[in-house]
Amino acid sequence: MQGQLLQRPEREQRAGAVLAETRCRLPLSNFTFLTLEILPVDPSIASRTMRALRSVIDGVRRSPSPPIPRLRVSTRLVLIVLVLLAGAVLNGITVYTVERETASDTRTIDVIGVIRGSVQRIVKLETNGVRSPTAIAQLDGLINSFPFQRNRLYFSGDEKNFRAAFARFTRSWTAIKGLIVRYRSTGGELTRRRLLSESETAWQDLDAIMTFAQRAADQRLGAFFRYLLGITVADSVIFLLLLQMIRTYIRDELERLAQRDTLTGLWNRRSFDVIGQTLHAAFQRNGRPFAVIFFDLDHFKQINDRYGHPAGDAVLREVAGRVAQRLRHGDAICRIGGEEFSVLLPDTGLGKGVEVAESLRQAIAAVPFSPGCAATASFGVAESRRAETLTELIARTDRLLYQAKAAGRNRVQVDDGVPEKTVILAEVSARRRSWT
């Protein structure tokens, strides 16, 4: 990393080399800088401390990139499916409950009709001199067992009136039974008329009760149909949303398959072309350079032949992981075919590109991928130039890669005929000049 000196006042100019080693401006990113100043007693301590801080900042900038995300089934998609399933279960429970309540309403209305008809029949028989003690006992049992609790009528504002009307009917029926007993013993037209009048009152009370019960059933069915309408609309909206999410998931999956390498999860050749064109256009527009690295695993066919293609695939995946861990967040690593990879480094010059390539080469060669399965790689590094197109830059980088393989493999080749060490030493020299 290259330090950039700030404008120093005259007091610091007299300090000379001491301040040159104790104050610098370090870039943390493209737009963020950290200014450090150390005022030590011993200049050698300041120099060592500053070099250590530069190393730390460089490590921060070169922190591993986050792992490449693999597109999975959306959590929202699963949630919507669960909501649909829960809605289906709730609808089933609701339909079952409404069916039972509708049957209960039907039984209640039937019982009211039987009571109303029985009262009129008993009064008619008694006034005609036909005694009906069995019918009276049966009607008493039916009234006493009226299903208030088992088949409750839930409807707003009418349940209280329903119970009040039934209480009035109960009083009327009690009066009717008393008049029947008197009419049997004494007879008389007055008693007969009172008996007919009480039966008419009971009929009106039972008619009101029937109206309340029918209204309750109608309201319950109306609420159920409104519920069905609402749940149908909600299910339709959720279903359309589910279709849209499935469509989006399929589109994203197709885009991933079109942009990513299925074996390693890296960008593929198509994505490499798109990213490269974007960086090249930015370079031509504002002069922001970028470096291109091509590398190829040495003698990879021997790994496949000796250990098998599954082992070769595992090596390719581990190479992708090792390289991705040593790149910045904005860098792009692509698998462009077989065992050949490329790295695009935005805002990076040739010297920095060489350092990155050397770091990747060491990471690949340092640790065997499995017991007895070691691999090395050859690298070609080039920097963008004003006078060349992206195709020419790719061709030049590819030519450098083959030069590295021809020169003995497991090495970094930089620019045609320019030794790697020369470029690195030139970069180090330029860095030291900037610090002083």
HUVEN-V697711 format. One record per helix or strand. SS is the DSSP state (a for helix, b for strand). FROM is the first residue (numbers start at 1). TO is the last residue. If there is no record, write none. Layout:
SS_FROM_TO / SS_FROM_TO
This chain:
b_4_4 / a_10_15 / a_17_20 / b_23_27 / b_33_37 / a_43_61 / a_75_127 / a_133_144 / a_159_185 / a_189_259 / b_260_260 / b_267_267 / a_269_286 / b_290_297 / a_300_307 / a_309_325 / b_332_337 / b_340_346 / a_350_366 / b_370_370 / b_373_373 / b_377_383 / a_390_406 / b_412_414 / b_418_418 / a_420_435
